[in-house]
Amino acid sequence: MWFKRMQPDAPAATRRDHARSRHGPAVSSSARSRAGLLVLAIVACHPTPADAGSSATNGTIALSSQLVDRGLAITPATPIIQAAVSWASPAGWSLGLSGSTELRSPRRITQSLLQGSRSWSLSGDWQMQAGVLYYRHSGDARSTAYDRGEAGINWLYRDTLTFGVSAIRLIGAGDRRTRAAADLDVHWPLTEHLFLSGGAGVAHVPPVRYSYSYSRYRHYRYHDREGFYRYGHVGLMWVDGPWRVELDRVATDLESSRSTPDPDASPWMATISRSF
């Protein structure tokens, strides 16, 4: 997922949460902002609005080319399986849980995401959503990214435009600073099933671990940098009922390989997903 942010972003990595229109695509309210693009992946992590008077449970499974979080690679360029389940109430409350794993090591969860949110209707065209998320990494991803908690607010215009801001706290990074991110995403209909997908964001540069070893043990310290970096994507998305296919060109002005353990992010990201 870049689960753009599996926008709980995928089944991501991951953003930022998705409102499904009659045309088909779900708009990521903060998936990309939180986990990246294709990991948008957690398409299901951003629940579809429930019918009036009833709660709704939804699920999504996806296959992505890489797990990327806000333009930075979490895994090598290897196929990623993502799965997500979400619950939404007619009052606007929603809960989501998702997990990602490398196809070559399906028994090891690479990234998991727990999300809770509350949505409000501002007008016939605008909605607002406030939510909290918790990202947990394991396996090789733990040497690349820190676990983190996020709180964010998102504004959605129909099923076309989403803007969100997030406050981020890293767990185990050696500092207690609150970091920030802002994301803008657009899904513009070209035909009944084809959409232009684009987005841009800015975020504090995250600290990264670097490893050193002696004997048979490996230890991790962290390296930190100040300032912000920018990231974005542009591509095409095809939607037909529960199926979605997306291909994006991804760019960032901060290299993901800024420390030894970090993998490189592929400039092209692809995801195919199905919702249930």
Sequence and secondary structure as in RCSB ss.txt:
>XXXX:A:sequence
MWFKRMQPDAPAATRRDHARSRHGPAVSSSARSRAGLLVLAIVACHPTPADAGSSATNGTIALSSQLVDRGLAIT
PATPIIQAAVSWASPAGWSLGLSGSTELRSPRRITQSLLQGSRSWSLSGDWQMQAGVLYYRHSGDARSTAYDRGE
AGINWLYRDTLTFGVSAIRLIGAGDRRTRAAADLDVHWPLTEHLFLSGGAGVAHVPPVRYSYSYSRYRHYRYHDR
EGFYRYGHVGLMWVDGPWRVELDRVATDLESSRSTPDPDASPWMATISRSF
>XXXX:A:secstr
 BTT             EEE TTS EEESSHHHHH STBTT GGGS     TTS EEEEEEEEES  EETTEESS
 SS EEEEEEEEE TTSEEEEEEEEEETTSTTSEEEEEEEEEEEEE SSSEEEEEEEEEEEE GGGGGT  EEEE
EEEEEEETTTEEEEEEEEEEESSS    EEEEEEEEEEESSSSEEEEEEEEEEE   EEEEEEETTEEEEEEE  
 SEEEEEEEEEEEEETTEEEEEEEEEESS TTSSTT     SEEEEEEEE 
